[in-house]
Structure formats: structure tokens, C-alpha cells
Amino acid sequence: MAVEIGKDAAKQKHNHKNVEVLDVRTQEEVEEGMIPRAIHIPLNELENRVDELNKDKEYITVCRSGKRSAQAADILTENNVQAPIA
């Protein structure tokens, strides 16, 4: 199970080279703005694209409210990818 982390902890983790931000919002939401250097994979595509992620890295999943990022973190965890929730 993934662990929820706050914005400050997410910012600190994002500064490490072994941590990536995974934005699971829709394309329309991302067009409004996105965290610099984040990877965008919409939640509805994640299960089919999880192999694109490096299992040696840790992923902070983000969305608008936290609900989809929690679902994404569970998908990553089920696929042996490290994922706290932002």
C-alpha cells in the first residue's frame, strides 16, 4: 500500500535523482499546467503503460484532488513500482 505524503515532503523527494513525479490527470487538465519534469500518464492508461516506468525509481503520483493519485499509487504498488502519494 502506498503512503500519502504532503507537499513539502513531495518537493524534497522530487529533488532526488531517483524520484520522479507521475501526473495522472487527463490531457485536458495537463494542458492547463503541469509540474516541471513530471511524467504524464493519465490514470485510465496507467495499467497498460506501467512498463514504461523504471522500477528502480520512486514515483510521486499527483492529480487534482488526490483520489486518482491514490488509485495510481495502488496500481504502481501492484506492479512492484515504488509509489508514495503526493
C-alpha positions in Angstrom: 0.0 0.0 0.0 1.3 3.5 -0.9 1.9 6.1 1.7 0.4 9.6 1.5 3.0 12.4 1.8 2.5 16.2 2.0 3.5 18.9 -0.5 6.7 19.8 1.4 7.9 16.2 1.6 7.0 15.7 -2.1 9.1 18.8 -3.1 12.1 17.5 -1.1 11.8 14.0 -2.6 11.4 15.5 -6.1 14.9 17.0 -5.8 16.4 13.5 -5.6 17.5 12.0 -8.9 15.9 8.6 -8.1 12.4 10.2 -7.6 10.0 11.1 -10.5 6.6 12.8 -10.4 3.9 11.0 -12.2 0.9 13.2 -13.2 -2.2 11.0 -13.7 -4.6 13.8 -14.7 -6.4 13.9 -18.1 -4.8 15.6 -21.1 -7.2 18.5 -20.8 -6.1 19.1 -17.2 -2.4 18.9 -18.0 -2.9 21.5 -20.8 -3.7 24.0 -18.0 -0.3 23.4 -16.5 2.0 20.7 -15.1 4.8 20.3 -12.6 8.2 20.8 -14.4 9.9 17.5 -15.4 6.8 15.4 -14.4 5.8 12.4 -16.5 2.3 12.4 -17.7 0.3 9.1 -18.0 -3.4 9.5 -17.5 -4.9 7.2 -14.9 -7.1 5.4 -17.4 -3.9 4.5 -19.4 -1.6 3.6 -16.5 -2.2 -0.1 -16.2 -1.3 -0.5 -19.9 1.7 1.7 -19.7 3.2 0.8 -16.3 6.1 -0.9 -18.1 7.3 2.5 -19.4 8.3 3.3 -15.8 11.6 2.5 -14.3 11.1 0.1 -11.3 14.4 1.3 -9.8 12.9 4.8 -9.3 10.3 6.0 -6.8 7.2 7.8 -8.1 5.2 10.5 -6.5 1.7 10.4 -8.1 -0.3 13.6 -8.4 -3.7 14.6 -9.6 -6.1 17.4 -8.9 -7.8 16.1 -5.7 -5.7 13.1 -4.6 -8.3 10.4 -5.4 -6.7 9.4 -8.8 -3.2 9.7 -7.4 -4.1 7.2 -4.7 -5.5 4.8 -7.3 -2.4 5.3 -9.4 -0.1 4.6 -6.5 -2.0 1.3 -5.8 -1.6 0.3 -9.5 2.2 1.0 -9.2 2.5 -0.9 -6.0 0.7 -3.9 -7.5 3.2 -3.8 -10.3 6.2 -3.6 -7.9 6.9 0.1 -8.6 7.6 2.3 -5.5 5.0 5.0 -5.1 4.1 7.2 -2.2 1.2 9.5 -2.9 1.6 13.3 -3.0 
